[in-house]
């Protein structure tokens, strides 16, 4: 038997010590607040308060909240079919988009995109996902950034489809102390070609009426290309007046002028993209124009994917409670304990093996060695 091999008792002792050290290190794993915890929590609270304000405003107008399709009573879920419904839509996605934790998710994305207090954020929204619209406003407010919002006022099924309570009406409802003082700087009809194509004349007029009663300038471009150019020019002119550069662009929903078309919704990754890949997009919406300038962009369209990515729902479909979940905490080891355990194991290996081999090389009997008789 080789004298260069450590004895079994020494190896067993080291294994036992390693198990104890590992157990000590594992027990040091504890939850800790994530970065910008207070900022994220404030964004969630703002979104919760704004949803309550919208629900109150809706009820004050004598408009019922559909408790079947809007079980949380947010007031953000509209009828499936109205004269202003522009496209198909999922009730599940619209309800999920109203989860307040999306405000924390957008806060995290904005911060990772380099947005800080006082910065300008260009935003393109539709009436289709009012929950995510609120999440963006809440995140900007929590950070202290200023959103420059242009709205496509039409909405897909179960969005802000009520002609008497469009997204612009919701925006007005949350214009109150302690919430937001943000109004869209302009609005278009939205829908096909950003002109309400596919709607009836009565439906288009209802949307124009909502734009006018909320005192928002109407964007009425003759085509999609002109709509994109007019939006970019408007963002640039407001930024010039503010004396600041736009830091990031956010698209919410599938507005054709903002996104560039349904195909782009599949080509542009969900969430934050710091540098959008150059490729042959079918049409260049505002999001691609801004990305070509080197700006980070945030794409908020695939609600279910975003909800899973930010642990707003888990693998079983269960939803996190507002202000709770991995957006707000992460688990950390006590580095002092982990380092100490590693050092103990290292020193034990050195001294035990050194002593064990030293004794054997001096000719002392090994407990496993039996003399040959």
N, C-alpha and C positions, 0 to 999 in steps of 0.2 A: 504494500500500500504506500502511495506517495506521501512523503513528508510535506509536500507543498500544498496539500489539501487541508482546509480547515476542518476541525472536528465537528461532529454532529451537534453536540451540546452548544457550541459557540454559534452555529448557524441557527439553531432553534431559538436561542436567546435573542439574537439579532432580529429574527422574524417577529417574535413576540413584542419586542421593543418598537418595531416599525408599526405594528398594528395599533399599539397604544398611541404612538405619536400621530398616526393618521386619524384616529378617533378624536384626539384632542383638536387637531386642525379642522376637522369637519364640524365639530361642535362650535367652532368660532364663526361659522357662516351665519350671518345675521342680516335682516333687511335694513336698508338705508335709503334715504330720500335720493331720488335722481337729481341730476343737474337741473336748475331752473324749476325746482319743485314748486316754490311759491308762485312763480309766474304761471305755471301750468294750472295750478289750483285756482288762481284768480280767473283765468280764461274759462275754466269749467263753470265757475260760479256766475260769471257774466252771461254765459250761454243759458244757464238754467233760468236766470232772472229774465233774460230777453224772451225766452219761450213763454214764460208766465205772462209777460206783458203782451205778447202777441195773442195768447189765448183770451186774455181779458178784452183786448181790443176787438177781437172777432166776435165775442159774445155781446159786447156793447153795441155792435152793429146788427144784432139779431141773427147772426149766422151761426148755425149749430156746429159743434165739434163732433165729428163722427167717431164715437167711442169704439166702434168695431175696427175701423182702419187706423185710428189714432188713439190707441188705448192709454197712452201716457198723457193725453189731453194737451198736447203741445200747441195745437192750432195750426201746425205746419202742413198737415195732410189735407189736400183738397179732394174734390170729387174726381171720379175716374174720367167722366166725359162731360165737357162743357163746350161752349162755343169758342173758348180760348185754349183748348187742349191741342197741343201741336204734334204730339208723337206718343208712341207707346212708352210705358214705364212700369216699373215694379213697385207695388205697394210695400213689399218687404224692404227694398232698398231705401225708399223714401222715409220709412219709419226708422230704420237703422241709422240713417244719416242725421237724425235728430238727436242721437245720443250725445250728451254733453262732453264725453271724453274726446270726441273729435276735435274740440277746441284745444285740448292739450296736445293732441297729435299734430295739429297745424302749428301750434306754438313751437313744438320741437323742430318741425321742418323749417319754419321760418328762421329760427336761430341757427340751425345747421347751414342754412343758405346764406348766412351772413347778415341777416336783418337785425338792426339794433334800434334803440330808442331814437326817434326823430327821423328815421329813414322813410322813404316813399316806397310803397308797394303797389304796383299796378295789378288790378283785379278785374277779371271778366266773369260775370255770373249770368245765370238764367233763373227763371222761376221754377225750374225742375227739381232742384235740390236745395230748398230753403234752409234745411238743417246745416248743410255744409257752408252755405252762405253765412249763416250766423257764426259758425265755427271760425271762419276767416276773420270776420269783424271782431269777434271776441279775442282771438289770438293777437291781432294787431293792437287792440286796446291794451291787452295785458303787457305787451312788449313796449308800447309807447310809439309804435310806428303809425304812419298815416296811410290808410288804404285809398287809392284812387279807383273807384268802382264804376264800371260801365255795365249796364244790365241789358240782357235780352229778355223782355218782359213776358214772353210766352212761356208755357210750361207743359211738360209731358204729364201723362196720367199720374194722379195722386200727388203732384207737386202743388205749386201755388196756382191752381187752375180756376179758382173761383173768380169770376170777372169783377166781383165786388171786393175781393180781398187778394190782390195779386202780390207778388214779391215786393213791389214798390210800396204798397199799402203796409206790408209788414215792416219794411224799412222805416216808414214814417212812424209806425207804432212803437218802435224801440228808440226813437229820437227823444230821449228824456234824460234828465240829470241822473248821473250814476251809471248810465248805460252807454249809449253811443251818440255822437253828433255827426254821424257820417251819412251823407246822401249821395246817391249815384250822380256822377257828374254828367251823365247822359244815358239815354235808353233807346233801344230800338224795339220794333215789334217782335223780332225773333222768328223762330220757325223756319220754314223753307226759304233759302236765299236771304235770310235775315229780314225778310219783308212780309212774313206771315203767309207765304205761299202754302196752300193746302188748307188754310182757314177760309171761312166764309167772309164776305164783306162786313157782316155784322160782328163777327168775332174779331176781325182786325180793328174795327172801330172801338170795340170795348177795351182793347189793349191800349189804343191811343188815348181813350178817355182816362184810363188809369195813370198813364204817363202825365197827362195834363193836370189831373187833380192832385198829383203829388209834386207838381212844379219842377219836373225834370225835363231838360232839353231833349227834344226828339231827334234821333239820328235816322234819317230816311235816305239811305244810299240806294242808287239804282241797281247795284249788284254786289256780290260777295267781295270781289276785289276792292271795290270802292269802299265797302263797309270796313274792311281791314285797314285800308289806308287812313280813313277818317278817324278810326279809333286810335291808331298809333299816333297820328298827328295831335289828337286831343290829349293823350297822355303826355306827349312831349311838351305841348304848350303849357299844361298845368305845372309840370315839373320845372319848366323854365321860369314861370311866375314864382314858384316856391323857392327857386334858387338852389334846387337839389337834383341829384340824379336818381333815377329809378333804380332800386336795388335788386328787385326780384319781380317775377310775374307769376300770378296764380290764375289758373283756369278752373272754374267750377261748372260741371255739367258739359253738355254737348253743343253749346252755341256755335253755329257754323262760322261766324266771324272770328270768335275767340280761338276756337280749336282748329278750324280749317276743314272740318268734315268728319263724318263717322269713321272713315278709314284711319285718320290720325289718332282717334281715340284708342285704336288697337296698336298703333305703332309707337306712341309716346308712353313711356312707362308711368305707372301710377305712382303718386307721391313726388318726392323731391328728386330732381335731376340737376346736378351742378353744371354739367356740360352735355347738352342734348346732341346726340349723334347726328351727323349730317347724312341725309339720305334723300331719296327721291319721294318726297311727300306729294300726294295727289294735289293738295292745295295748301298754300301757306297762310295759316291763320295768324292771329296776333301772337300766340304763344311761340310760334316758330320764328317770327320776325324778331321777337325779344331774345330768343335763344341764340339767333344768329349774331346778335350784338354781344354775346358772351355772358348774358345774364342767366342766373339759375332760374329754373321754372318749377312750379308745383302743379301737378295734374291731379285734380280731384274729380274722378268720374266713376271708377269701379269701386263702389261703396263696400261690397262684401270683401274684396281683396284688401282694401285699406283697413277694414275692421279687424281682419285676421292678423295683418302685419303689425298692428299696434296693440294687439291683445285686447281689443274692445269686445271681441267675442273669442271664445276658446274653441278647441277642436270639436266639442260637443254642441256648439252653437249657443252656449250660455253667455249672457252678457255681463260684463263687469259693472259694478256699481259706480256711479259718477264719483270721480275723485279717487278711485281705487284701481289697482292693477299695476302691471309692469311699466306703464307710462309714468308712474309716480314713485315706485320703489324699485330697487335692484338689490340683489343679494351680494354681499361682499364678505371675504374672509378677513379675519384679524391678521394682518401681515406680520405683526410681531410674534404671534403664536405660531403661525405657519413657518416663519423663518427659524424660530427657536426649535420647533420640532425637527425641521430638516437638519439643523446644526447638530442636535443631539444624535440623530441617526448617523450622520457623517462621522462624528467623533467616536461613537460607539463602534462603528465599523473599523475605524482606524486602530483604536486601542485594543478591542477584543481580538481582532484578527492578528494584530501585531504580537500581542502577548501569547496567543494560542500557538502561532507558528514559531515564535521565539523559543518557547518551552520545548517544542518538538524538535527543532533543529539543534538544540543543546543535548539531545539524546534522551530526554525524559519520555517515559512510556505514554503512548497515546491511549486514551480509554477504549478505543475501538480495536487497538492492536492486541492480538493474542499471541503469546510466544509459541513457536512451533516446537512440538515435543517429538 
